[in-house]
């Protein structure tokens, strides 16, 4: 048990902080500890979690990507246009188109980084501007409200009427999110390629001497993020029921902060799917709790910042320092 | 590599050439809006272009990529460097812009603002709706829908947007005075420029306050986000959402009843007024009490605070929404 706690310090620290916040909120508000609220949290965090697990793979491989959120905007827009062109489509074709477009954009990042040896943050800041600039240039910022019905119809997978007459529901974005999370987990922990990504991120030169194909690693990592970003983009268009070219602009930093909070190392080689999901949830729960508590919105940012600091501090301090009795047990 | 360098040099030379050519023009009017690419400011852009053509003024709009005051400052600096005659601004943050607007004025540039009454550093600010008139119109409608009792919440674009907060103040004041049974929950939430945040905040507030019956959302995306939350919670007809929004975007929601209605002014008209005023001021005309100006009607300028405020409200409801949406709003 102790070994498990030690090797997953970040995850346990986050869980502890989340548990503490949840306990406080359950006691101080009537509505936090309810099915409806839990489902709301999942429904509204889905898109960010899909982005986050994609970004996690790139961070593990030692890269960073600033362009994925505007990339997702490009995918949204182009997908909507293609769907209009082929006259409708459906969820399968929609996800296929969005995923492939996303992979293309990710592959372009990987190409720049691998072929020209540009540092990933510089390359993706450039593509961030290129993708967004192209999108604004060609669309003139015009939004698309006329989307196919299958895309904008809400899909409720589970619904339950609560005692007070409100409805708790799980919607399609949650299912897609669960599939993306599971796929990423399988990919990075249960496949050889996934393990090679860790090795490559931790020590690229070592990995190269070991015979790992460096180029392939870059393309796989950025392609995976591209695919996730594409899917997240389509899902955002699904629940927003519109495609607004700058709707996702600025999302990249929120997601990056959450993933790093979840224990992914910016230098590569470290990070877990669980930590990254917890990172997103911690921020979502904090925001949700502040609204439920009726805290003055003027204090929101201050509190979110403080909670991030607490979580980071906890995960960086060894667990034994915080819990002296465990050290006692070792003696 | 060599070829690449040559190409890069060629590109930068031609760009530099293009910029000098632009700067040589005189009497240009540059209008910096909150954020580019959203329907509201696209309509304003259309108004600016049309009126510019009509009056023979070279007027153009600059839309930053996000609603960030720093980006507006940079855009205004660029306009000053280009040597425009008039700068128009729809500020994201009144305070942040003060120094750069003063700098423009020192250079002899005429500064006109919109949606930011009594802006420091501006020659004139014009409003198509008075803060009180606009806030009260929404408050009145909300009170009607809610039957004069119950809890309501207020969204604004950001806690630092002066106008949204002035509307919210006026609306709250009006409700407090005339409908003592209505109760405001949770001060106000600065989420209404972001549809996702408006949606999740509305969902949270509905959970937190079972007696919540209304949302007043001042900010272009606020009513849309809150309306979607109402649909999700199946509270259409029980919780009422009011606020100004883009009719094209909210058409489905208002027809289904998830948004009850709101008022707006016509951003295209605002764009036209920017150019009309710029044209008059460039010609050295003074604005006097009782002047009848195209797009504003008869004005009563407040010279001390350099405000021109008129009430040109357009209601958005089931009947008017289709026509407004057709205008591309």
Interface residues (C-beta under 8 A of the other chain):
Chain A: X29 X31 X34 X36 X37 X40 X43 X44 X132 X136 X139 X140 X141 X142 X143 X145 X154 X164 X166 X167 X169 X236 X239 X240 X241 X242 X244 X245 X246 X247 X249 X250 X287 X288 X291 X292 X293 X294 X296 X297 X298
Chain B: X35 X36 X37 X38 X39 X41 X42 X63 X65 X66 X159 X185 X186 X187 X188 X189 X190 X195 X196 X199 X200 X201 X203 X204 X205 X206 X207 X208 X210 X228 X231 X232 X233 X234 X248 X249 X251 X252
